[in-house]
């Protein structure tokens, strides 16, 4: 007689209770991120633990790992607030005091060098009177990278919250007896031919390509990603109009089971809302559209697949014609569909909205 396998249960994380004085100090550390980013994150972990969240939930909130959260939970329970402060490290004692290090950090965060937009190690070394290697160590210790800059755009969609809850809800709890497809277009894919041969990869030397190229036209790729399986339906066109999107919808309709409802997640591009598309949808009531907020393409999972296509096939390719480019894209798609894997969506709508709220607050704080 077969026996059911034993179910292993993980250990329950010990509860964290904090006093009012400890809460006030943790809150001060959390707000003073410019002083110590790592200490602020640890404070945020303990405050979340005090809410009764387990290590996994706290790790998702602070973008860390459950093992790290467990470590600082234990340290706090053993030594309280003193357990969150970095312990002295072995080695020769520092020759630069905490006040001097703080001055370098504050100057890096709150000022700019004359005639430049950001500090370099050489400029900061000259200003502070230390060596470049010392400045580099301080910056690494506090996670400062003045040379890097990232782009962002917050959505101004008046229905942002409702749309996030709708789409994240579908990802976390897909509808029964239905197919969920993430649909989008990757337009203006250029067929670029390098003017000189590529120099192949060699030991100690990366692949090298000439910087100039010849253009041979563009293509638009329409794609629909099945969130349950990772399988992708594609269609290539030379133009990007409602007519081409209409053709792609017919392509989808021919390839999906006729007895299932179909939920399409797509953006607010004008070709998705023309009379031609609306009439097509009215004749097919099993199709349901879910629009992402404006400037929030990251909610559409097919964008992740487009990124893979760009990095692994298009970016480093050399194509003498749009036909050759189409062959490369179709080969990538066919290989992907041989063993597709769905992307794992782990963020709930509340977690997404809370993260955006914290980011928006930090943005406001930086300009007040």
C-alpha positions as a printed Julia matrix, in Angstrom:
368×3 Matrix{Float64}:
   0.0    0.0     0.0
   1.46   3.35   -1.01
   1.97   6.02    1.57
   1.48   9.7     1.12
   4.78  11.59    1.25
   5.34  13.5     4.44
   4.74  17.2     4.21
   7.68  19.21    5.43
   6.85  22.44    7.14
   9.33  25.25    7.42
  10.27  26.72   10.77
   8.1   29.59   11.94
  10.04  32.82   12.27
  10.12  34.12   15.87
   7.77  37.03   16.49
   9.24  40.51   16.81
   7.81  42.96   19.34
   9.26  46.45   19.62
   8.87  49.2    22.17
   7.76  52.72   21.3
  11.33  54.01   21.8
  12.69  51.32   19.46
  10.02  52.14   16.87
  10.97  55.81   16.95
  14.67  55.02   16.51
  13.98  52.54   13.67
  11.82  55.16   11.97
  14.62  57.73   12.25
  17.08  55.29   10.69
  14.6   54.53    7.92
  14.15  58.19    7.06
  17.89  58.95    7.2
  18.77  56.88    4.13
  21.44  59.37    3.14
  23.41  58.47    6.24
  23.45  54.68    5.82
  21.42  52.88    3.19
  22.13  49.47    4.72
  21.02  50.54    8.2
  17.82  52.03    6.75
  17.02  48.74    5.01
  17.59  46.78    8.24
  15.29  49.17   10.08
  12.64  48.67    7.41
  13.02  44.89    7.81
  12.47  44.99   11.57
   9.47  47.33   11.27
   7.94  44.92    8.75
   8.71  41.94   11.0
   6.93  43.75   13.83
   3.82  43.84   11.64
   3.73  40.04   11.82
   5.05  39.37    8.3
   7.18  36.29    7.69
  10.7   36.48    6.24
   9.54  35.83    2.68
   6.97  38.62    2.75
   9.45  41.06    4.3
  12.07  40.11    1.68
   9.64  40.91   -1.11
   8.87  44.29    0.43
  12.5   45.39    0.83
  13.83  43.55   -2.26
  16.11  41.24   -0.33
  16.21  37.52    0.48
  14.49  35.54    3.19
  17.87  34.41    4.52
  19.02  38.01    4.96
  15.79  39.0     6.7
  16.12  36.0     9.01
  19.68  37.03    9.88
  18.68  40.57   10.98
  15.56  39.29   12.72
  17.79  37.06   14.87
  20.33  39.84   15.45
  17.59  42.2    16.62
  16.05  39.63   18.97
  19.47  38.9    20.47
  20.89  42.42   20.77
  17.94  44.7    19.97
  18.95  47.95   18.23
  22.68  47.34   18.79
  22.38  44.16   16.7
  21.51  46.15   13.58
  24.68  48.23   13.64
  27.69  46.85   11.76
  30.21  45.21   14.05
  33.87  46.25   13.89
  35.72  44.33   11.2
  39.15  42.71   11.64
  42.19  44.41   10.21
  44.09  47.63   10.69
  42.08  50.43   12.31
  40.69  53.08   10.02
  42.7   56.26    9.69
  39.63  58.26    8.66
  37.02  58.98   11.31
  33.28  58.64   11.01
  32.81  62.41   10.76
  35.19  62.64    7.82
  33.49  59.73    6.05
  30.09  61.35    6.62
  31.36  64.58    5.07
  32.42  62.69    1.93
  29.05  60.92    1.71
  27.04  64.11    2.28
  29.15  66.04   -0.24
  28.65  63.29   -2.8
  24.87  63.28   -2.28
  24.15  66.97   -1.82
  26.63  68.88   -3.97
  28.15  68.95   -7.44
  31.7   69.76   -8.52
  32.32  73.01  -10.32
  31.78  72.67  -14.07
  30.39  69.12  -13.92
  27.12  67.3   -13.24
  28.49  64.65  -10.87
  31.55  63.73   -8.84
  34.37  61.5    -9.98
  36.78  59.82   -7.58
  39.55  62.14   -8.78
  37.52  65.3    -8.19
  36.26  64.15   -4.8
  39.78  63.12   -3.76
  41.09  66.59   -4.59
  38.22  68.25   -2.74
  38.34  66.05    0.37
  42.12  65.65    0.53
  42.18  61.84    0.33
  43.38  59.36   -2.25
  41.16  58.11   -5.1
  41.25  54.59   -3.68
  39.96  55.89   -0.33
  37.08  57.69   -2.01
  36.33  54.53   -4.0
  36.17  52.44   -0.81
  33.83  54.93    0.87
  31.54  55.0    -2.15
  31.46  51.2    -2.37
  30.7   50.9     1.35
  27.67  53.18    1.0
  26.58  51.96   -2.43
  27.25  55.31   -4.12
  27.69  55.34   -7.9
  27.68  58.96   -9.1
  28.66  57.92  -12.64
  25.45  55.92  -13.14
  22.06  57.36  -14.03
  18.77  55.53  -14.58
  15.64  56.73  -16.34
  12.17  56.59  -14.86
   8.7   57.83  -15.7
   5.79  57.78  -13.28
   2.42  57.16  -14.88
  -0.07  60.03  -14.88
  -2.99  57.77  -15.81
  -6.06  58.79  -13.72
  -7.08  55.11  -13.63
  -3.6   53.92  -12.64
  -4.57  52.19   -9.38
  -7.57  50.43  -10.91
  -5.56  49.19  -13.91
  -2.7   47.92  -11.74
  -5.14  46.0    -9.55
  -6.87  44.56  -12.61
  -3.72  43.32  -14.37
  -1.8   42.2   -11.28
  -4.92  40.39  -10.14
  -5.08  38.47  -13.42
  -1.4   37.52  -13.13
  -1.71  36.35   -9.53
  -5.1   34.62   -9.96
  -5.82  33.9   -13.66
  -9.48  33.4   -14.6
 -10.76  29.82  -14.9
 -11.47  28.33  -18.35
  -9.77  31.28  -20.0
  -6.57  32.14  -21.84
  -4.56  35.21  -20.79
  -2.37  36.7   -23.52
   0.01  39.66  -23.18
  -0.1   41.44  -26.54
   2.09  44.19  -27.94
   4.0   45.38  -30.99
   7.73  45.91  -31.37
   7.84  48.44  -34.19
  10.69  49.85  -36.27
  13.0   46.84  -35.92
  15.84  47.79  -38.23
  17.63  45.41  -40.56
  21.19  46.63  -40.02
  24.18  45.27  -41.92
  27.63  45.84  -40.47
  29.91  47.4   -43.03
  32.88  45.23  -42.03
  33.15  41.64  -40.75
  32.8   40.98  -37.04
  35.95  39.98  -35.18
  35.04  36.82  -33.23
  35.38  36.17  -29.52
  38.9   35.18  -28.37
  40.39  34.3   -24.99
  40.84  37.59  -23.15
  39.11  39.61  -25.87
  35.37  40.17  -26.45
  33.7   40.01  -29.84
  34.26  43.26  -31.75
  31.98  44.91  -34.27
  32.4   48.01  -36.46
  30.42  51.01  -35.28
  28.98  51.86  -38.7
  26.29  49.97  -40.6
  23.95  50.11  -43.58
  20.16  50.24  -43.17
  17.94  47.87  -45.15
  14.43  48.7   -43.95
  12.32  47.97  -40.9
   9.77  45.43  -39.65
   7.07  45.43  -36.99
   6.69  42.35  -34.81
   3.31  41.57  -33.24
   3.48  39.11  -30.34
   1.11  37.46  -27.87
   2.59  35.73  -24.8
   0.56  33.04  -23.01
   1.22  33.77  -19.32
   0.42  30.18  -18.31
   2.86  28.39  -20.63
   5.26  31.05  -21.94
   4.37  30.13  -25.54
   4.47  33.07  -27.97
   2.4   33.71  -31.1
   4.03  36.14  -33.53
   3.38  37.82  -36.85
   5.62  40.15  -38.86
   4.45  43.12  -40.91
   6.15  45.95  -42.75
   3.78  48.56  -41.33
   2.18  49.29  -37.99
  -1.47  50.22  -38.45
  -4.88  49.11  -37.25
  -5.11  46.9   -40.34
  -1.99  44.95  -39.32
  -3.23  44.67  -35.73
  -6.56  43.4   -37.08
  -4.69  40.72  -39.05
  -2.82  39.72  -35.9
  -6.06  39.4   -33.93
  -7.34  37.03  -36.63
  -4.05  35.13  -36.32
  -4.63  34.78  -32.58
  -8.24  33.72  -33.11
  -7.16  30.92  -35.44
  -4.68  29.52  -32.91
  -6.57  29.64  -29.6
  -9.13  27.01  -28.51
 -12.66  28.11  -29.53
 -14.21  27.12  -26.19
 -12.08  29.44  -24.01
 -12.52  33.08  -23.09
  -9.52  35.18  -24.11
  -8.17  38.02  -21.98
  -5.8   40.38  -23.81
  -3.44  42.62  -21.85
  -2.23  45.47  -24.05
  -1.29  49.14  -24.01
  -3.22  52.26  -25.0
  -1.81  52.62  -28.52
  -4.32  54.22  -30.87
  -4.38  51.25  -33.29
  -5.93  49.14  -30.49
  -9.02  51.36  -30.29
 -10.04  52.1   -33.87
 -13.57  51.35  -35.19
 -12.12  48.4   -37.13
 -10.86  46.8   -33.9
 -13.97  47.66  -31.9
 -16.2   46.03  -34.52
 -13.98  42.92  -34.51
 -14.33  42.64  -30.75
 -18.09  43.19  -30.77
 -18.46  40.14  -33.0
 -16.36  38.06  -30.58
 -17.7   38.56  -27.04
 -15.3   35.97  -25.61
 -12.48  38.5   -25.95
 -11.85  40.81  -22.98
  -9.36  43.69  -23.08
  -7.29  44.92  -20.13
  -5.33  48.1   -20.82
  -2.09  48.91  -18.98
  -1.73  52.42  -17.52
   0.06  55.0   -19.65
   3.87  54.87  -19.28
   3.62  51.49  -17.52
   4.71  49.01  -20.17
   6.52  47.05  -17.44
   3.11  45.61  -16.5
   2.96  43.78  -19.83
   4.92  40.53  -19.61
   5.52  40.32  -23.36
   7.88  43.3   -22.98
  10.23  40.97  -21.08
  10.18  38.58  -24.03
  10.9   41.47  -26.42
  13.94  42.28  -24.27
  15.21  38.72  -24.6
  14.73  38.84  -28.37
  16.67  42.11  -28.6
  19.58  40.97  -26.45
  19.95  37.47  -27.84
  19.19  37.94  -31.53
  18.66  41.46  -32.86
  21.21  43.66  -31.08
  24.33  41.81  -32.25
  22.95  40.55  -35.55
  23.86  41.7   -39.06
  21.07  41.47  -41.66
  21.32  42.35  -45.34
  17.54  42.58  -45.8
  14.25  42.59  -43.94
  13.73  39.03  -45.16
  16.94  37.95  -43.43
  15.88  39.84  -40.29
  12.49  38.07  -40.39
  14.23  34.68  -40.62
  16.31  35.5   -37.55
  13.26  36.57  -35.53
  11.28  33.48  -36.58
  14.22  31.23  -35.68
  14.43  32.8   -32.21
  10.67  32.38  -31.72
  10.7   28.76  -32.86
  13.57  27.92  -30.51
  11.81  29.63  -27.61
   8.55  27.75  -28.29
  10.32  24.38  -28.28
  10.68  24.63  -24.49
   8.75  27.73  -23.34
   8.81  28.81  -19.74
   6.37  31.34  -18.28
   7.63  34.37  -16.42
   6.89  34.19  -12.71
   4.91  37.18  -11.46
   5.32  37.6    -7.68
   4.21  41.16   -6.91
   0.65  41.77   -5.73
  -1.12  45.01   -6.6
  -0.73  46.25   -3.02
   3.02  45.61   -3.09
   3.38  47.38   -6.45
   1.4   50.41   -5.3
   3.26  50.58   -1.98
   6.61  50.44   -3.78
   5.58  53.24   -6.16
   4.3   55.31   -3.24
   7.65  54.96   -1.42
   9.53  55.9    -4.6
   7.31  58.94   -5.15
   7.81  60.03   -1.53
  11.6   59.72   -1.83
  11.43  61.78   -5.01
   9.47  64.49   -3.22
  11.79  64.39   -0.21
  14.8   64.87   -2.5
  13.35  68.18   -3.75
  12.13  69.63   -0.48
